[in-house]
Amino acid sequence: MSVHDFTFPTGYHKFHRKSLYNFQFNRWHSLGFARYEDMVEAGKRINNFDQWKTVMTELAERADTEERLLNAAIYYRGAEFYVREEDPDKHRLYEKFTSLFYGIFGDEIIRDEVPYEGGALPIIQIPAVGEQKGTIVMHGGFDSFIEEFYPKARYLSDHGYEVFAFEGPGQGGARRKFGLPITNDWEKPVGAVLDHLKLDDVTIYGISMGGYWCLRAAAFEPRIKRVVSSGGTWDYMRLMPGWANWLMRFFATHLRDYTNRKSYKAMEKSDRQAWMIWNLMYITRESTPMDAWEFMEMMNGVNQHAELITQDVLLLVSKNDHFIPFKRHHLQIQALTAARSVTEYIFEQDTHADHHCQIGNIGLAMETIIEWLDKQAY
């Protein structure tokens, strides 16, 4: 039996006036990690990245003193979230988070590392409860840790599925401990995981930007039999207006130094721009905004190769996703021309799961996944 029974609170709250901060508060509260009153306090006290680190660290230390260790762990994670690579606290906060987390759950999680390109991919295993129905391989996207997915993995394992959650290149410990930069060829880390675990019949579950990569992996990896994609999009470059896309390519080719300077100026004026560019440079291990942007340019519909996907696919789409415009989701469905089956579930506002990756009602999203999985032929 677990030392902690997770519940998924329902509701998307206005903890902060800026969506950049508000989404993170809702993310950790919605997953059952954070106390509502702590997120309210943080939302009132934080107005910039420096205050973010200070306040989240204070909340973590207070929770630690009060022996609310799960809260403390996720608040250390929260403190680390917006810290830049050159800040020595980034590594310290990561170590505090993981130390506390595995101090709580270490007895119920099997930890491993998958050798990969001179480094390793961290992976956790949560065995199925009762008779095993199947195997699920989970991963995140732009900014997630596998530990954050533990409540979801536990839910799936409690319903009879063996779960492996891994961090690919550019993510979590794969980047922080082993320096591995992100790759768009997601079938490579997935293949390494399947080889290491000797698996040949799995469901892959990708979250956020991982919702794009899990489909890319399925296009080239026949050991994937079913795909669950949450919060992704078919073509990330389509998120930009056509003229802006063309302009970026023109400046990248002809006025690269100028565009880098303009990017840094934009980062000074906008927390959202600063975070997106910082993190993109960090996960790609590139030293300039334009070099990092070239990676995003590769995350397009052509490179996803949706026409090669022959598996059963479940798409979880949130109507009011502030990252992925709802009007774009039909492009993914149209691209899946060879899939054995395509099921889409659209979460409307009345479900409280209408935000990115169903934050606000994770429980409903997990019920939807289990219902779909239980109908598949294993």
PEKAZI-V823318 format. One record per residue. N is the residue number from 0. RES is the residue in one small letter. OMEGA is omega as a letter, one per 30 degrees, with the letter a starting at -180 (NA if undefined). Layout:
# PEKAZI-V823318
n = {N;N}
res = {RES;RES}
omega = {OMEGA;OMEGA}
This chain:
# PEKAZI-V823318
n = {0;1;2;3;4;5;6;7;8;9;10;11;12;13;14;15;16;17;18;19;20;21;22;23;24;25;26;27;28;29;30;31;32;33;34;35;36;37;38;39;40;41;42;43;44;45;46;47;48;49;50;51;52;53;54;55;56;57;58;59;60;61;62;63;64;65;66;67;68;69;70;71;72;73;74;75;76;77;78;79;80;81;82;83;84;85;86;87;88;89;90;91;92;93;94;95;96;97;98;99;100;101;102;103;104;105;106;107;108;109;110;111;112;113;114;115;116;117;118;119;120;121;122;123;124;125;126;127;128;129;130;131;132;133;134;135;136;137;138;139;140;141;142;143;144;145;146;147;148;149;150;151;152;153;154;155;156;157;158;159;160;161;162;163;164;165;166;167;168;169;170;171;172;173;174;175;176;177;178;179;180;181;182;183;184;185;186;187;188;189;190;191;192;193;194;195;196;197;198;199;200;201;202;203;204;205;206;207;208;209;210;211;212;213;214;215;216;217;218;219;220;221;222;223;224;225;226;227;228;229;230;231;232;233;234;235;236;237;238;239;240;241;242;243;244;245;246;247;248;249;250;251;252;253;254;255;256;257;258;259;260;261;262;263;264;265;266;267;268;269;270;271;272;273;274;275;276;277;278;279;280;281;282;283;284;285;286;287;288;289;290;291;292;293;294;295;296;297;298;299;300;301;302;303;304;305;306;307;308;309;310;311;312;313;314;315;316;317;318;319;320;321;322;323;324;325;326;327;328;329;330;331;332;333;334;335;336;337;338;339;340;341;342;343;344;345;346;347;348;349;350;351;352;353;354;355;356;357;358;359;360;361;362;363;364;365;366;367;368;369;370;371;372;373;374;375;376;377}
res = {m;s;v;h;d;f;t;f;p;t;g;y;h;k;f;h;r;k;s;l;y;n;f;q;f;n;r;w;h;s;l;g;f;a;r;y;e;d;m;v;e;a;g;k;r;i;n;n;f;d;q;w;k;t;v;m;t;e;l;a;e;r;a;d;t;e;e;r;l;l;n;a;a;i;y;y;r;g;a;e;f;y;v;r;e;e;d;p;d;k;h;r;l;y;e;k;f;t;s;l;f;y;g;i;f;g;d;e;i;i;r;d;e;v;p;y;e;g;g;a;l;p;i;i;q;i;p;a;v;g;e;q;k;g;t;i;v;m;h;g;g;f;d;s;f;i;e;e;f;y;p;k;a;r;y;l;s;d;h;g;y;e;v;f;a;f;e;g;p;g;q;g;g;a;r;r;k;f;g;l;p;i;t;n;d;w;e;k;p;v;g;a;v;l;d;h;l;k;l;d;d;v;t;i;y;g;i;s;m;g;g;y;w;c;l;r;a;a;a;f;e;p;r;i;k;r;v;v;s;s;g;g;t;w;d;y;m;r;l;m;p;g;w;a;n;w;l;m;r;f;f;a;t;h;l;r;d;y;t;n;r;k;s;y;k;a;m;e;k;s;d;r;q;a;w;m;i;w;n;l;m;y;i;t;r;e;s;t;p;m;d;a;w;e;f;m;e;m;m;n;g;v;n;q;h;a;e;l;i;t;q;d;v;l;l;l;v;s;k;n;d;h;f;i;p;f;k;r;h;h;l;q;i;q;a;l;t;a;a;r;s;v;t;e;y;i;f;e;q;d;t;h;a;d;h;h;c;q;i;g;n;i;g;l;a;m;e;t;i;i;e;w;l;d;k;q;a;y}
omega = {a;l;a;l;a;l;l;a;l;l;l;a;l;l;a;a;l;a;l;a;a;a;a;l;l;a;a;l;a;l;l;a;a;l;a;a;l;l;l;l;a;a;l;a;a;l;l;a;l;l;l;a;a;a;a;l;l;l;l;a;l;l;l;l;a;l;l;a;l;l;a;a;a;l;l;l;l;l;a;a;a;l;a;a;a;l;a;l;a;a;a;a;l;l;l;l;a;l;l;a;a;l;l;a;a;a;a;l;l;a;a;l;a;l;a;l;l;l;a;l;l;a;l;l;l;a;l;l;a;a;a;l;a;a;a;l;a;l;a;a;a;a;a;l;l;a;l;a;a;l;l;l;l;l;l;l;l;l;l;a;l;a;l;l;a;l;l;l;a;a;l;a;l;l;a;a;a;l;a;l;a;l;l;l;a;l;a;l;l;l;l;l;a;l;a;a;a;l;a;l;a;l;l;a;a;a;a;l;l;l;l;a;a;l;l;l;a;a;a;a;a;l;l;a;a;a;l;a;a;l;l;l;a;a;a;l;l;l;l;l;a;a;a;l;l;a;l;a;l;a;l;a;a;a;a;a;l;a;l;l;l;l;l;l;l;l;l;a;a;l;a;l;a;a;a;a;l;a;l;l;a;a;l;a;l;a;l;l;a;l;l;a;a;l;l;a;l;a;a;a;l;a;l;a;l;a;l;a;a;a;l;a;l;l;l;a;l;a;a;l;a;l;a;l;a;a;a;a;a;l;l;a;l;a;a;a;a;a;l;l;l;l;l;l;a;a;a;a;a;l;a;a;a;l;a;l;l;l;a;l;l;a;l;l;a;l;l;l;a;l;l;a;a;l;a;l;l;NA}
